[in-house]
Amino acid sequence: MRCDMAEQIKYLKGEYPRLPATIVHQKLLENGTAKRGEVSLSTVTRYINQLKLDTLQGAYAPQA
């Protein structure tokens, strides 16, 4: 996944946390960030799930 796609997904999920992956994928296609066939819905879903995991792990990381 290209950096600009990842940044767009982070932005959309930051502004609209309840936005489903299907709509995020659709927005990437509509605004020209991705072309049809360039990124799949499953890739977007996996990336969003990884963002959630990273956020949770950061929230529970021990403070030094």
Steps between C-alpha positions, in 0.01 A plus 500: 500500500631843406569760769234738369234228528608417854489868599153541347374197694650634824336837437158351425507271803622785720222733389231231473592213734178306432541513121499141369783368283264470201440876501869577561584286195230674297633845602853403389361413158272806475764759591762348269739388774470146364399359164261208467700179543792676666392427858241247613235532766671224698830694496324811631328292768828341611669839515217646711516201736876549532447869583258397775749249638783753495280753680401248768857385554613862533228570755607210720876534459681544832615853567869540575 
